[in-house]
Amino acid sequence: MPELPEVEVTRRGVAPHIEGRVVEQAIFRREGLRWPFPPGLSELLAGRRITHTDRRGKYLLIGFEHGTLIVHLGMSGHLRVLPPGIEPRKHDHFDLVVSGPEGRQVLRLHDPRRFGAVLWHANEAGPLEEHELLRGLGVEPLDEGFSGALLHRETRRRNAPIKQVLLAGDIVVGVGNIYACESLFRAGINPKTAASRISRARYDMLAEAIKEILAAAIVQGGSTLRDFIAVNGQSGYFQQTYFVYDRAGVPCRNCGAPVRQIKQGQRSTFYCAQCQR
């Protein structure tokens, strides 16, 4: 599944091609993905100018003067910027045709598993952050508001394993499975440790690790996930720097002990029992 770095890489890739452009046409090739496409969305977008792009957690936000298009890539989706005239392939479910000084371009959503989403939040519906998909999200891990102090304060009554607390998204958003495993390794924290038992000092280390790892992943184009392709058709290469994720049985890069794999909440967790106590 594309995680925060992959979505941010996507946002940065599409922004120069769509910001300030006028939508000529919105094309839907099915009735919906994870949820139905909003009725009348083609008419709502046609002739409107895209003012900006943003991201909230794993949601890509495409802003207009009258509302916001909320796009989620689901388990397998990706966006590509294409010249007009390229025939859609199977699973190309949504096109946003835009025009600007350089001519027409097509922003195309490809989603084989159809767990993605294209939704609309009108300005008159209230603040965007109150949308039902966004209102429960925690702080952005790359914002100034994210810190070890925040993690420590919000976990005093959390007895769930710290890995599960990170994935829940209500304290900090967007730290998905890959980057949670890598961050916990860098901070030397066992993923099975109850969140309430971790000290402030160790949370300081964890917050710093999360920031550094996510920032590095964005610079490196995200991870080469099986289904993720960036806007320019390239795959990221952050996976080349993994210390534990998807390395079960391989010697730890630090101590040489075999990396372990366990299941937590139906997700695979990778860690080094020697380095993460």
C-alpha positions in Angstrom: 0.0 0.0 0.0 1.3 3.5 -0.8 2.3 5.1 2.5 2.9 8.8 3.4 6.2 9.1 1.5 4.7 7.6 -1.7 1.6 9.9 -1.5 3.9 12.9 -0.9 6.1 11.9 -3.8 2.9 11.7 -5.9 1.7 15.1 -4.7 5.0 16.7 -5.6 5.0 15.0 -9.0 1.5 16.1 -10.0 1.5 19.6 -8.6 3.5 21.4 -11.3 1.2 19.8 -14.0 -2.2 20.7 -12.5 -1.9 23.6 -10.1 -3.3 26.8 -11.7 -4.8 24.7 -14.6 -8.4 24.7 -15.6 -10.3 21.4 -15.7 -11.7 20.7 -19.1 -13.3 17.4 -18.3 -13.5 14.8 -15.5 -14.0 11.3 -16.9 -15.2 8.3 -14.8 -15.1 4.8 -16.3 -17.0 3.1 -13.5 -19.5 4.0 -10.8 -17.0 4.1 -8.0 -14.0 2.5 -6.3 -14.0 1.8 -2.5 -17.0 4.3 -2.4 -19.2 5.5 -5.2 -18.0 8.5 -7.1 -20.0 11.6 -6.0 -22.9 12.2 -8.4 -22.5 15.2 -10.7 -18.8 15.5 -10.0 -17.9 16.0 -13.6 -20.2 19.0 -13.8 -18.8 20.4 -10.5 -15.2 20.3 -11.8 -15.6 21.3 -15.5 -14.3 24.8 -16.1 -12.9 25.2 -12.6 -9.3 26.1 -11.8 -7.2 24.0 -9.5 -5.8 26.4 -6.9 -3.4 24.1 -5.0 -2.5 20.6 -3.9 -2.0 19.3 -0.4 -1.8 16.1 1.5 -3.3 14.9 4.8 -1.9 11.6 5.9 -2.3 9.3 2.9 -5.0 11.5 1.3 -4.1 13.6 -1.7 -6.0 16.9 -1.7 -6.7 18.8 -4.9 -8.1 22.2 -4.1 -10.6 24.4 -6.0 -12.2 27.7 -5.1 -15.4 25.9 -4.3 -14.2 22.7 -2.6 -11.6 19.9 -2.5 -11.1 16.7 -4.4 -10.0 14.0 -2.0 -8.0 11.2 -3.6 -6.8 8.0 -1.9 -4.6 5.5 -3.8 -5.9 2.5 -1.8 -3.9 -0.7 -1.9 -2.6 -0.5 -5.4 -3.4 2.8 -7.1 -1.2 5.4 -8.7 -1.5 8.6 -10.6 0.2 9.4 -13.9 0.4 12.7 -15.8 0.0 11.9 -19.5 -0.4 13.7 -22.8 -3.9 13.6 -24.3 -4.9 10.9 -26.7 -3.4 7.9 -24.8 -6.0 5.2 -24.7 -6.9 4.1 -21.2 -5.9 0.6 -20.0 -7.9 -1.8 -17.9 -8.2 -0.3 -14.4 -7.7 3.3 -15.6 -10.8 4.5 -13.7 -10.6 8.3 -13.6 -9.2 11.1 -15.7 -8.8 14.7 -14.9 -8.2 16.6 -18.2 -6.6 20.0 -17.5 -5.5 22.8 -19.8 -2.9 25.5 -19.3 -0.2 27.5 -21.1 1.6 24.3 -22.1 -1.6 22.7 -23.6 -3.7 19.9 -22.3 -2.6 17.1 -19.9 -4.4 14.2 -18.3 -4.1 13.2 -14.7 -5.1 9.5 -14.7 -5.8 7.2 -11.8 -5.0 3.5 -12.2 -6.3 1.2 -9.5 -6.4 -2.5 -10.1 -7.8 -3.5 -6.7 -10.3 -0.7 -6.6 -9.6 0.2 -2.9 -8.9 3.8 -3.8 -11.2 6.7 -3.7 -12.1 10.0 -5.5 -14.4 12.0 -3.2 -15.6 15.7 -3.0 -15.8 18.0 -0.1 -17.7 21.3 -0.9 -16.8 24.4 0.9 -20.4 24.8 2.1 -20.1 21.5 3.9 -17.7 23.1 6.5 -14.0 23.0 7.1 -12.1 20.3 5.2 -10.5 19.0 8.4 -14.0 18.0 9.6 -14.6 15.6 6.7 -15.4 12.2 8.0 -12.2 10.7 6.6 -10.0 13.4 8.0 -11.4 14.5 11.3 -9.9 11.6 13.3 -6.4 11.8 12.0 -3.5 12.6 14.2 -0.7 15.2 13.7 1.5 15.1 10.6 4.8 13.5 11.5 6.8 16.1 9.5 5.0 19.1 11.1 6.4 21.0 14.0 3.6 19.8 16.2 4.9 16.2 16.2 7.4 15.4 19.0 8.5 12.9 21.5 6.6 14.9 24.1 3.4 14.4 22.2 3.9 10.7 21.8 4.6 10.3 25.5 1.6 12.4 26.6 -0.9 10.6 24.3 0.2 7.1 25.2 0.0 7.1 29.0 -3.1 5.0 28.9 -2.3 3.0 25.8 -1.4 -0.5 26.7 -1.4 -1.7 23.1 2.0 -2.5 21.5 3.7 0.6 20.3 3.7 -0.7 16.7 -0.1 -0.9 16.7 -0.4 2.5 18.3 1.7 4.1 15.5 -0.4 2.4 12.8 -3.7 3.5 14.4 -3.2 7.0 13.0 -5.1 8.9 15.7 -1.9 10.3 17.5 0.4 10.6 14.5 -0.9 10.0 10.9 0.8 8.3 8.0 3.4 6.2 9.7 2.6 3.0 7.9 3.9 -0.5 8.3 7.2 -0.2 6.5 8.2 3.1 8.2 7.0 2.1 11.6 9.2 -1.0 11.5 12.2 1.0 10.4 11.6 3.8 12.9 11.3 1.5 15.9 14.5 -0.2 14.8 16.4 3.1 14.6 15.0 4.1 18.1 15.9 0.7 19.6 12.3 0.0 20.7 10.8 -3.5 20.6 7.6 -3.3 18.6 5.8 -5.5 21.2 6.4 -3.0 24.0 3.3 -1.5 25.5 3.1 2.1 24.5 2.5 3.3 28.0 5.7 1.7 29.2 8.0 3.7 26.9 9.9 6.6 28.5 9.9 10.2 27.3 13.5 10.0 26.4 12.9 7.0 24.2 9.9 8.7 22.6 12.2 11.6 21.7 14.4 9.1 19.9 11.4 7.6 18.2 9.9 10.9 17.0 13.3 11.9 15.6 13.6 8.5 13.9 10.2 8.8 12.3 10.9 12.3 10.9 14.3 11.3 9.5 13.1 8.1 7.9 10.0 9.6 6.3 12.0 12.6 5.0 14.7 10.3 3.6 12.0 8.1 1.9 10.4 11.1 0.2 13.8 12.3 -1.1 14.4 8.8 -2.5 11.1 8.5 -4.2 9.4 6.3 -1.6 9.8 2.5 -1.6 9.5 0.1 -4.5 6.2 -1.4 -3.4 4.8 -4.0 -5.7 2.0 -1.8 -6.8 3.4 1.7 -6.4 4.7 3.7 -9.4 5.4 7.4 -9.2 4.0 10.0 -11.5 7.0 9.8 -13.8 6.8 6.0 -14.1 9.7 5.4 -11.8 9.8 3.4 -8.6 11.4 4.6 -5.4 14.5 3.1 -4.0 14.3 3.6 -0.3 13.8 -0.1 0.1 17.6 -0.5 -0.6 18.2 1.1 2.9 15.8 -1.1 4.9 17.3 -2.4 8.1 14.6 -4.8 9.1 11.5 -4.5 6.9 11.0 -7.6 4.7 14.4 -9.0 5.9 13.2 -11.9 8.0 16.0 -14.4 8.7 18.7 -12.0 7.2 21.5 -10.9 9.6 20.8 -7.6 11.3 23.0 -4.8 9.7 24.0 -3.7 13.2 24.6 -6.8 15.3 24.3 -9.8 12.9 21.5 -11.5 14.7 18.7 -12.8 12.4 15.9 -10.3 11.8 12.6 -11.7 13.2 9.1 -11.6 11.7 5.9 -11.7 13.7 2.2 -10.8 13.1 0.6 -7.8 14.8 -2.9 -6.9 13.9 -2.7 -9.0 10.7 0.4 -7.1 9.5 3.9 -8.4 9.4 6.3 -6.8 11.8 10.1 -7.1 11.4 12.6 -6.4 14.1 15.9 -7.3 15.7 15.5 -8.8 19.2 19.1 -7.8 20.0 19.0 -4.2 19.0 15.4 -3.6 20.0 14.9 -4.4 23.7 
